[in-house]
Amino acid sequence: MIQDSQVTSRFHAHAVRTRLLSTFMICAMASCGALAGCAGAQHAGGSRSVRSAPLADAWRQLADGGIASARELFAAYNTPQQPHLIRGEALFGLGKCELAATEPAGDAARAIALLKEASPLLAGSGATGAVETALAEAYLRQRFYELAREHMERGYHFLDGTERVRAAALVAILYEHEGFDALAANWRERAGPFADGAEFTEMRAAILPPAPPRPAVAELPAAPPAGKSAPQQSALVASKPSGARIVMRKEWGAGPPRRKQLEPMGPIKLITIHHTADEQPLVAHSLRDVYDYLRRLQSFHQNGNHWADIGYHYLIDAQGRIFEGRPLAYQGAHAGSGDLNEGNIGVALIGDFDRTRPTAQQLASMKKLVDQLLKSHRLPHGKVTAHSALREKAGLGHTDCPGRYMMPHFRRMFAP
């Protein structure tokens, strides 16, 4: 049961985070009606500020707390007939209204959608820093910390002065949250003396509440005693350094499974290695791109293949990040038949390894994950198979999965 003090503490932490963000996000409205926070010189060749007289009243209403009135005024200019800059500013303003509103009236997901729609319309207008920092705030409210950091890092390059320093401070805190201590230290240096001040300490406490240390890869539940079975569950949780971070379904935006189609996993007896065979390893892609890819893959598996959920239990991208796929409580849809999926954990590396090679980070994370799964479920080393070998043994026909460039690594790591 959650105590009143816990509720108060959580609400206070959220309020502190929101207030602190509002002080250093460059989206403070000027009385002249400039696009929030875009007045002044832009860093690194940023273009001129966006100022539009038609929306001056809307910005004033928002600055004075008149969110409903501001929404109406911004919405009136969110039409295809408006010039791109005016419509982009209106969309930006609507996004800021969502962030300014008291939850649950404010909707961070809605803000993200509006801000993303505004971004291309405002390209080259001098608004990049404002849009990126607003997106960072929205993602931070949803606790999508890595996406918040990516947008703040992007916005940093378009800021100057105090706003630039505060942006660097937030990037440092978010890198610390992800467990990248060297990068966090680098961004603290960019923040300068601000990183030693009380405001930075308060920001850090709001975003990084005290928590007990966690292992690089969380300990998986121990196998039940012989002769007994226990319900399987998703085994890995988001983790701190020094290993790969486990990104849970909720964080990458997974849709719900079709529960009527799900089959219970049963006792774990095998781990099968795959490649997705539909993407390059996403080496140059951001975390946001990988999230988008995972959602597309889930949609294809559900709507194209008519499966209950994404087929694999874990997926690993080129950076070595491990993503939770289908919960371990349920059989996957990766091995080739229902009988082969029962008790079989599907681990897929993102990439087509008939055409390119897996990255060192992918291989290291795969080895760590598989070793931990073997230990947790008390499986011998020989209970790891390549998909091709599994299908051949079952007489289901040939597949090259997990790919010709993957197989030498698989044999080296998991040969009986």
N, C-alpha and C positions, 0 to 999 in steps of 0.2 A: 504494500500500500504506500502511495506517495504521500509524504507528510506535507503540511502547509508550508513548512520552512523550505522544503525542497522546491515547491512550486514557486515560492517567492524568490529563491535563489536563482532559479532558471530564468524567471521573468526578468530579474535584475540584470543577469548576464546578457540577455538578449537586448535589453534596453541600453545597456552600456555600449554594446557592440554597435547598435544602430546609431546612437548619439555620436560615438567616436568616428564612425564612418562618415557621418554627415559633416563633421568638422574638416576632414581632409580630402574627401571626394571633391573635385573641383566644380561640382554642380551647385554652387551657391548662386541664387538668382540675383542679378543686378536690377536696380530699380528702373534702368533704362530699357529693360526688356530684352537684353542680349540673351542668346541661347545659353542656358545655365552653365556658368563656369567657363565659357569660351572667350571671355574678354581677355585682352592682353596678348602679348607676343606668344607665339607658339614655338616650342623647342624644335631643333633639328629641321628647320625648313618648313614647319607647319604653316598652313595658309591662314588667310585672314579670319577674323572672328565672324560668326554668323549673327546678325542683328536684324530682327524683323519687327517693324512697327505693328503689324496686324496682331501679333501674339504678345505684345507688351502687357495687355491687361491680364492675359492668362497667367503669365509668369508672376505678376504682382499678386494675383489671387492665390497662387500656390505658395508664394513666399509668406503671405499673411495667414496661411492655414485654411484657406477656402478651397479645399480639394475638390468638392463636388462642382463648384462654379468653374474652377480651372479645367476640370475634365470636359465640361460642356464647351468651353471656349476652344480648347485644343481640338476636340472632336469635330468641331465645325470646319476646321481646316484640314482634316484628314480625309481628303477626297482626291480622286485621280485628276481632277481639273486644276488643282493647285500646282504651282511650280515645285520641282523636286525639293528645293531647299526649304520652302515653307511647309510642305507636307512632311518632310523629314523632321523638321523642328517640332511639328505638331505631334508626330509619333513619339519623338523623344520626350516631349512634355507629358504625354499620356503615360509613358513608362515611368517617369519621375513621380507622377501622381500615385501610381501603384506602390512605389517605394515609400512615399510620404504618408500614405494612409495607415492607420492603425490596424494591425492584423485582427480579425481575419478579413477586414474590408480590403486591405492591401494584398495583392497577389503577386509574389515574386516571379512565379512562372509566367504570368501574364505580362509582367514587366519585361522579362527576357524576350518574349515574342515581339513586343512592341519595339524594344531597343534594337533587336536584330533587323527588323523591318526598316527602322530608321537609318541604320548604319550606311547602307549603300547610297541612300538618297542624300546623305550629308558628306559623302566622300569628297575630300579636297576643300571642305568649307572651313576648316579649323576646328571642327567639332569632335575630331577623333578622340582626343583625350577625355572629353566629357562623356562620350558614349561608352568608351571602354571602361572607365571607372564606374559608371552606373551599372554596367553589366557585371563588373566585379562585385559590387555591392549586392546585386540581386542573387548571384550565385552563392555568395557568402551567406546570405539569409537562408538559402536552401541547404547550407552545409556542403555544397559542392566545392570543397576548398581548392582542389587543383585547377578547376575551371576559373574560379575567382582569381587565383594567382596568375593564370595565363593572361587574363584580360587586364589585370592591373599592371602586369609586366609590359604588356603592349601599350597601355595608356601612358606609362611612365615616360616613354620616349617623346611624348607630345606635351609634356608638362614643364613648367618652370617654377623656380622659387620654392616656396613652402609646400605647394601642392606636390611638387616633384619629390621633395624630401619625404613627405608623409607617404607617398605612394611606394617609395623604396622601402620604408619601414614595414608597410603591410606585406610587400613581397617577401621580405626577410622572415616575417612571422609565419607566413604560409609555407615557405620552404622548410622552416623548422618543423612545422606540423607534418610535412611530408617525410621528414627524416633526412633531408639533404643539408647536413650541417655546414659543409664547405660553402655551398651556394647561399645559405642563410647568412653566414659570416660576411660573404662578399657584398650582399645587399645591405647589411647593417653598416658596412663601411660607407656605402653610398648615402645612407641616411644621416651620417655624420653625428654630431652631438645630440641630435634628436633621439637617437637610439639609446642614449644614456639617461633620458629624461623621464619624468613621471607619466607623461601622456603615453609614451611608448610602452611603459610597464603596464599601464592600465589596459591599453589595446591588447597587449600580449595575453594578459590574464583573462580578458573577455573571450578571445578567440581560442586560447589554449588553456582550458580549465585544468587544474591538477588532476592527474590520473596515474594509476599505478603503471610501472613499466610493463611493456608487453614484448614477447619474443619476436624475432624477425619473422618467423612463420609460426602462427599460433599453434599450440598443441591441439591435435585433433582428439576427439573423444576416444577413450580407450575401448577396445573391442570388448563385448560382453563375455562373461564366462562361457566355457564350452557347454553346448547344449541349450543355451538361451540366446534369444535374439532381442535386439532393441531397435526401436525406430531410428533410422538413419536421419541425419540432418546435415544442413550445410556446414562444412567443417572448418573453413577458414574465415578469419575475420580480418578487417583492415588492420595493418600492422605498422609498427614503427621500425626504424632501422635495426639491424643492418641489412636485412634481406629485402626481397621484392615485396611490394605492398599489394595486399589483396583487396581488390575493388569489388564491393558487394553489388548485387543486382540493383538494389535501390539507387545506388550512387550512379550507375551508368544508365539508369532510366528504363530498366526492363519492364515490359508489359506483363500483365498477369498471365499465368499458365491456364490452359483449358483443363480444369481440374477433373472433369468427368473422363478425360482421356488418359489421365496419369495412372501409372502402375507403380505399386510399391517396389522399392529397390531390392529388399531382401538383404541377407548377409553379403558383405563385400567379398568378392573372390578373385577379382581380376582388375587390372588397369590397362586400358588400351590407348595408344598414342596415335594421333592423327595430325594431318595438316588440313587447313580449311580449303586449300587449293583454289581459292577464288580471289585472292588479293596478293599484291606484293607485300613484303613484311611491314609496311607502314612506317618505315624508318624515319621519314621526314615529316610524319603526320603528328599533329598535336593530340593531346588526350581527348579533346572534344571530337576530333575526327574518328578516333577509335570508338568512343561512345556511340557516335552516329553509325559506324560500321556494325557494332554489336546489335543495335536496334534494328538495322536493316536485315541482318542475318536472322535475328529472332522472327521478324516479320515474314521473311522468306520461308523459314522452317514451319511456321504456323499456317501461313496463307498459301504458300506454294506447295509445300510437302504435306500440309494438313496434319502436322504433328502437334502435340500438346504444348510444346515449349521449344526453346532453343535446344538443339540436339545434344550438345556437350555439357559436361559438368563444370569444366574449367577451360579457359582460353588464355593464351599467353601471347602478348604482342612483342614487337621487335625490341622494345625497351626493357623487356623482362617483367613487365607488369602482369600480374595474374588476375583474371577476372572470374568471378563466380558466374557460372551459367545456370543450368538446371539444378535445383536443389538436390542434394544427395539423398533425400528421402525418397526420390522417385527414379525409376529407370530412365536412362537417356534414350536417344534415338540416333545412335552413331555406329553401332556394330554391324548391322545388316539384317537382324531379325530380333523378334521379341525374346527368344531364348538366349541369344548372345548378349542382349542388353541387360538381362537380369543379373544383378550383383556386379556389374561391370562399370567402372568409372571411366568416362571419356575425357581425355585431356587433349586439346587441340591447340597447335601452334598456328598463329595467323600468318598465312603466306602460302605460296605455291612452290614447294620445294622440289618439284620437277624442273623448275625454271631458274630458281635462285636458291641461295643458301640461307639457312637459319642464322640468326645473329648469335654471338657469344652470350648475350644477355638472355635470350630465349632459352638457350641450352642450359645455362646455369640455373635459371628459375625452374625449368622443367625437372632437372635432377633434384633440386631441393624439394619441390612439391611432391614428386613421386616418392622420394625417400621417406618423407614425412607421412604420406598416406600408407605406405607399406608398414611403417612402424606402428601407426595408429591402429590399423586393422589387422595387425599380426599376420601379415602375408609374407611368404618367402620371396627372395629376390627374383625368382623365376616367374612370378605372377605379373609380369609386365610384358605386354605383347604389342607388336606393330599391327595396325589394322590389316595390312596385307596378309600377314601370317595367320591372323585370326580367321579371315574369310577363306583362305586357302584350306586351312584345317577343317573348316566347317563345310567345305564343298560349295561355297556360294559364288565362286567365280573370281576372276583376277581383279585386283586393284593395285595401283602403285602407291597408295597412301601408306605412310606419310611422306612419300617422295624420295627420289633417288639421291638427292643431296642430304637428306635427313638420315637415311638408313645407316651410313657408316657411324654417325654419332650415336644412334640408337644401339647399335651392336656394341660399341665401346662402353656405353654406360650400363646397359641392361642385359648383356649376354649372360646366360645361366652359368 
